[in-house]
Amino acid sequence: MVNYAWAGRSQRKLWWRSVAVLTCKSVVRPEREMAARLLLRSAVRAATTCRAAPVPALTRGMAVGGIPTDEEQATGLEKIVMKAAQQGADPYSMLKPKEYAGSKADPHLVPSITTKRIVGCVCEEDNTAVVWFWLHQGDAQRCPSCGSHYKLVPHELPH
């Protein structure tokens, strides 16, 4: 083995050249070089294609009149509920019931499809027991425990 530290200038130059060639050969293998070239070509092709392509592909899905409203787009059950809400009705009892005073002049209205219905009254706010009683069609009736008034009103099913 040659000791390059004590070698002459020409031998040191040769040594650095051989190290550089060996390093380049070990870092850039032919398959990696080919993959790098392929990646570069595909990146250039994609970049030039994107610049040349027109944008109408993004607007193709939009309607001419703009984005449709919920009413224009609704179908089936959703459309029935929307129409009823516009008329002020609640066909499927989805909204919170109106609050009434519970007096004889302003009783709680209880909808029913029959002539009688069982009603539960929590007489006081903190009460844990429910007082159940039958409510019949006709005049307002009192809760046997607290005296709140309830009135049965006929209700038709939406279908």
TORLODO-751356 format. One record per residue: residue in one letter; x, y, z of N, C-alpha, C in turn. Coordinates in steps of 0.02 Angstrom, whole numbers, padded with zeros to 5 digits, always signed. Each point is the difference from the previous one (the first is absolute). Layout:
BEGIN
AXYZXYZXYZ
...
//
This chain:
BEGIN
M+00042-00059+00000-00042+00059+00000+00045+00062+00000
V-00024+00050-00036+00039+00061-00008-00021+00049+00053
N+00046+00032+00033-00014+00051+00049-00006+00067-00037
Y-00063+00023-00010-00012+00059-00041+00018+00065+00037
A+00005-00003+00065+00018+00060+00037+00071+00024-00019
W+00044-00048-00014+00069+00018-00017+00011-00003-00075
A-00055-00015-00038+00008-00007-00073+00006+00069-00032
G+00019+00000-00062+00008+00063-00036-00068+00028-00021
R+00005+00059-00031-00061+00036-00019-00042-00038-00050
S+00029-00030-00050-00036-00036-00052-00035-00061+00029
Q+00032-00033+00048-00031-00059+00031-00060+00021+00044
R+00006+00057+00035-00056+00024+00040-00060+00018-00044
K+00012+00032-00058-00053+00018-00046-00036-00063-00024
L+00037-00050-00016-00028-00064-00023-00043-00031+00055
W+00025+00005+00062-00037-00029+00056-00068+00035+00008
W-00002+00067-00002-00064+00036+00007-00047-00016-00058
R+00026-00007-00060-00042-00017-00057-00031-00069+00009
S+00038-00047+00023-00027-00068+00011-00052+00000+00055
V+00010+00040+00053-00050+00004+00054-00064+00031-00026
A+00004+00053-00041-00059+00032-00027-00039-00047-00046
V+00035-00037-00041-00033-00047-00046-00033-00055+00039
L+00034-00027+00050-00029-00053+00041-00062+00025+00038
T+00004+00061+00026-00056+00028+00037-00060+00010-00046
C+00011+00028-00059-00055+00012-00047-00032-00065-00022
K+00042-00050-00012-00027-00064-00022-00041-00033+00056
S+00022+00008+00062-00037-00032+00055-00065+00038+00015
V-00001+00066-00009-00059+00039+00016-00052-00005-00055
V+00020+00010-00062-00047+00000-00056+00007-00066-00037
R-00043-00046+00016-00002-00064-00034-00041+00008-00063
P+00009-00042-00049-00036+00008-00064-00077-00002+00009
E-00025-00044+00043-00073-00003+00009-00027+00062+00033
R+00038+00029+00047-00021+00062+00032+00002+00058-00049
E+00051+00000-00041+00006+00053-00050-00058-00003-00049
M-00019-00060-00020-00056-00008-00046-00066+00021+00033
A-00009-00017+00064-00061+00019+00036-00003+00076+00008
A+00057+00031+00013+00002+00073+00007-00018+00033-00066
R+00026-00026-00056-00017+00029-00065-00074-00008-00015
L-00028-00058+00015-00071-00013-00011-00043+00047+00042
L+00018+00009+00063-00036+00045+00044+00003+00072-00025
L+00058+00021-00023+00008+00068-00026-00043+00010-00062
R+00001-00049-00045-00041+00006-00061-00074+00004+00016
S-00024-00044+00046-00072+00001+00016-00019+00064+00036
A+00045+00028+00041-00015+00063+00034-00005+00057-00050
V+00046+00001-00048-00002+00053-00051-00063-00007-00042
R-00017-00061-00019-00060-00012-00040-00063+00022+00038
A-00004-00016+00064-00058+00020+00040-00004+00075+00007
A+00056+00033+00010+00001+00072+00008-00022+00035-00064
T+00024-00024-00057-00019+00033-00063-00072-00016-00018
T-00025-00058+00017-00070-00018-00015-00047+00042+00042
C+00016+00011+00064-00043+00040+00044-00005+00072-00024
R+00055+00026-00025-00001+00069-00023-00042+00007-00063
A+00001-00051-00042-00034+00005-00064-00074-00017+00005
A-00021-00037+00052-00069-00023+00005-00047+00058+00019
P-00058+00006-00032-00048+00052+00019-00036-00018+00064
V-00031+00048+00034-00031-00009+00064-00074-00022-00004
P-00034-00001-00057-00071-00015+00001-00019-00067+00031
A+00047-00045+00010-00016-00064+00032-00026+00011+00071
L+00021+00053+00033-00023+00013+00068-00071+00027+00002
T-00021+00036-00052-00066+00030+00000-00052-00043-00035
R+00020-00056-00028-00046-00042-00037-00059-00024+00042
G+00011-00016+00063-00052-00028+00043-00050+00051+00025
M+00015+00064-00005-00045+00052+00026-00058+00012-00048
A-00058+00015+00028-00059+00016-00041+00008+00071-00026
V-00037+00014-00053+00003+00066-00031-00027+00053+00047
G-00053-00016+00038-00031+00048+00045+00035+00005+00067
G+00054-00034+00011+00034+00003+00065-00016-00061+00042
I+00013+00005+00063-00011-00056+00047-00074-00002+00018
P-00033-00059-00006-00071-00003+00017-00013+00008+00075
T-00057+00028+00017-00019+00009+00070-00024-00066+00029
D-00010-00001+00065-00024-00061+00033-00070-00019-00025
E-00042+00050-00012-00068-00013-00023+00000-00030-00070
E+00045+00023-00044+00005-00027-00068+00030-00070+00000
Q+00040-00015+00047+00037-00063+00001-00035-00055+00041
A-00046+00019+00044-00031-00049+00046-00046-00048-00038
T-00002-00062+00024-00045-00051-00028-00029-00042+00056
G-00053-00035-00014-00029-00047+00047-00024+00031+00065
L+00016-00033+00055-00022+00020+00067+00025+00070+00017
E+00062+00015-00019+00028+00066+00015-00041+00055-00034
K-00023-00012-00061-00040+00050-00036-00068+00009+00034
I-00030-00054+00023-00065+00004+00035+00007+00041+00064
V+00052-00012+00037+00011+00036+00063+00013+00074-00014
M+00039+00016-00053+00014+00070-00016-00064+00037-00021
K-00042-00032-00040-00063+00032-00021-00045+00012+00060
A-00004-00048+00045-00041+00007+00059+00026+00056+00045
A+00066+00005+00006+00030+00053+00041-00015+00069-00029
Q-00002+00006-00066-00016+00063-00032-00073+00020+00013
Q-00044-00050+00007-00070+00013+00014-00013+00008+00075
G+00050-00012+00041-00008+00007+00072-00022-00063+00035
A+00000-00057-00034-00021-00063+00030+00061-00041+00021
D-00011-00048+00044+00052-00045+00024-00024-00071-00011
P+00008-00028-00061-00033-00064-00016+00024-00060+00040
Y+00061+00000+00022+00027-00058+00035+00016+00015+00073
S-00028+00052+00027+00010+00020+00070+00074+00004+00018
M+00037+00033-00043+00072+00006+00010+00017+00062+00041
L-00042+00050-00002+00014+00062+00036-00022-00005+00072
K+00028+00042+00042-00018+00001+00071-00072+00024+00006
P-00040-00033+00041-00070+00022+00008-00004+00070+00031
K-00053+00035-00017-00010+00068+00028-00014-00006+00074
E+00019+00051+00037-00012-00001+00072-00064+00039+00015
Y-00039-00028+00044-00063+00031+00020+00002+00011+00076
A-00045+00042+00023-00002+00016+00072-00025-00059+00041
G-00043-00041-00028-00028-00056+00037-00061+00020+00041
S-00027+00060-00012-00060+00021+00037-00062-00024-00038
K-00058+00012+00029-00062-00021-00033-00011+00038-00065
A+00021+00064-00001-00008+00041-00060+00053-00017-00053
D+00059-00021+00020+00056-00016-00046+00029-00068+00019
P-00035-00055-00016+00024-00067+00020+00056-00025-00046
H+00037-00049+00025+00051-00034-00041-00037-00040-00053
L+00017+00008-00065-00032-00037-00054+00038-00065-00012
V-00037-00055+00001+00029-00066-00010-00029-00029-00064
P+00041-00010-00053-00025-00028-00062-00012-00075+00007
S-00053-00025-00034-00015-00071+00003-00038-00020-00063
I+00012-00061-00024-00036-00025-00058-00062-00039+00021
T-00008-00012+00065-00060-00034+00026-00038+00049+00045
T-00054-00025+00031-00041+00043+00043+00025+00004+00072
K+00050-00039+00017+00029+00004+00067+00075-00015-00003
R+00035+00025+00050+00073-00010+00002+00023+00002+00073
I+00050-00040+00016+00027+00001+00067+00054+00056+00003
V-00002+00039+00053+00045+00058+00008+00038-00007+00065
G+00063+00019-00001+00041+00001+00060+00017+00071+00019
C-00010+00017+00063+00013+00068+00024+00052-00002+00056
V+00054+00037-00009+00049+00009+00054-00022+00064+00034
C-00034-00006+00054-00035+00057+00031+00047+00057+00020
E+00056-00016+00031+00047+00052+00021+00066-00010-00037
E+00039+00052-00002+00063-00002-00037+00047-00054+00026
D+00007-00006+00065+00047-00047+00030-00031-00068+00015
N-00061-00010-00019-00035-00063+00015+00029-00056-00044
T+00010-00058+00030+00025-00058-00038-00055-00048-00020
A-00058+00007+00030-00056-00045-00015-00044+00033-00054
V-00024-00042-00045-00045+00023-00053-00071-00022+00017
V-00047+00047-00005-00071-00016+00013-00032-00014-00068
W-00025-00062-00009-00030-00020-00063-00076+00001+00007
F-00033+00024-00053-00074+00000-00001-00024+00001-00073
W-00063-00023-00008-00031-00002-00067-00029+00068-00016
L+00012+00022-00062-00028+00063-00024-00049-00017-00056
H-00063+00023+00007-00052-00015-00050-00016+00062-00041
Q-00023-00012-00061-00017+00056-00045-00059+00039+00029
G+00002+00066-00009-00052+00043+00027+00030+00059+00035
D-00028+00019+00057+00026+00057+00038+00067-00016+00032
A+00034+00053+00022+00065-00008+00034-00010-00036+00066
Q+00049-00042+00018-00003-00039+00062+00060+00018+00043
R-00009-00008+00066+00052+00017+00048+00043-00061+00017
C+00062+00015+00017+00044-00052+00028-00024-00012+00071
P-00009-00063+00021-00026-00013+00067+00046+00022+00056
S+00064+00010-00014+00046+00018+00053+00013+00075+00005
C+00016+00033-00056+00021+00070+00004-00053+00049-00026
G-00047-00023-00039-00052+00045-00025+00014+00031-00068
S+00054-00019-00034+00013+00025-00068-00054-00026-00047
H-00018+00041-00049-00053-00019-00047+00029-00024-00066
Y-00031-00053-00027+00021-00030-00063-00062-00008-00044
K+00010+00008-00066-00056-00008-00047+00023-00043-00058
L-00040-00049-00018+00015-00045-00056-00022+00032-00065
V+00044+00004-00049-00017+00028-00066+00012-00054-00053
P-00045-00006-00049+00009-00051-00052+00062+00016-00043
H+00033-00053-00018+00061+00007-00040-00002-00052-00056
E+00015+00021-00062+00001-00047-00056+00072-00016-00017
L+00011-00063-00017+00067-00021-00020+00016+00029-00069
P+00064+00013-00014+00018+00033-00062-00008-00043-00063
H-00007-00064+00007-00005-00042-00060-00067-00031-00010
//
